[in-house]
């Protein structure tokens, strides 16, 4: 969505998602003390995520709002921040008004575990390790495939980062006692596990084939049954909703886009193929 076209509908949407009942204001878990990401690393976090004008950024534990404000002011994005401390929420919204960004960003007081994050195309956080990992199931349940997750300093256990950046910043000494700063980028994967009825290019098979996929987050393996024989998949890659693989002993790369229970793709970018998830 272009931020310039955000307008009334965007403001209506923001107003709707920021309504909360009293229960939302009591955190279900203490996410730890307020420790801001140094301003010197904020832009780097957003650059690693390749944030742009079409993005909606959600920052969990937004503090003084610096990440969402920078995403809007420097990178043209929209978004909101979630924070439990009244004073920080007030100051963040005041900063948004003062910088002329209040039509594109907002800050709310809410328990981050109870916040609807499904609108995000980019999600950022600087939270304690146990909090980060308690959020993993929420990320898989609510975030769309392809959503970029940026975690400052602490990884998502069991997830393979798409990108990992390590740098030394003097600003971190007063926070952690060391200069080391880590930035992890993750891409939310589509769900592909199961048996798919695949219609392959005629050169591969003129009959429907069975594509069997096993999945552990971004790790995918499997085989395709062709003419009564199981052919293993090789070089299987899943990045968001993009799946690619090769058939053992055969030339050519299959690539495709996963959309719910369907995959539409091409063999070597030339010949179409598709698959439908079985019941």
C-alpha positions, 0 to 999 in steps of 0.5 A: 500500500502506498503511504500517500494513499493511506488516507481515511481507510487507513486511519479507520483500520488503525483505530479499529485494531487499537481498541483493547479491553482491560484484559489486554493491558495486563501483560500475560508475561513480563517481557523484560525491562525497557532497553532501546535498540541504539539509534545507530543500529535501527537503520541497519535493522530496517535495511537488512529487512529491505523495508520500503514504502509498501511495507507495514512494520510492527515493532513488539516492545516499541519503547520510545517508538524509534524503529517504527518512526524511522521506518516511516520517516526514512523508508516510507513505511506504515506501521505501529508499535506495541508497548506496555508502558503508558509514558513511552506510548504517550511520548511515541505518539507525540513524536509521531505527531511532531514529525508529521507521521501520525497518519501512518504510524501509531503506538498502543498500550497492549500485551504483545502476546495478545496483539493481532500482528497479521497485518505485518509485512515486517516485524521487529523486536528487541526482546529477551530470549525466552520471550522471543521463543515464546512468540514462535508459535504466534508468528507461524499462526498469524504472519503471512508467508514471506513476512520478514522478522528482524530480531535484535541480538537473540535468535529464534531457536530452531529457525534458520536465519535468511541473513545474519549480521554481526557488528561492533557498536560502542553504543551497546557497551552501556546496554550489554557491557560488550560492543557485539550487536547481532541482527537476525533476519527470518522469512516466515515459511508457507505450509507445504507439508503433505501429499500434493497431486501434481501435474508435471510437464509432459516430458516428466510425466503425462499422468498426475504425480504424487508430490510428498513433502515433509517440513520442519519450518524452512527445512523441506524434503520429499519425493515425487511418485512418477510411473510407480517409482519414488524419485527423491527431491534434491536442493529443496528450498523454501523462502516464504511462499517460494518453493524450488527443487530438483528431481534426482537424476534429472535435469531442470529446476522446478520453482513455484509459488505456494498459495494456500492449497495450491502451487503454481510454477515453472520448470526452468522458467519455461514449462508450467506445472502445478499441484493441489494439496490432497484432502 
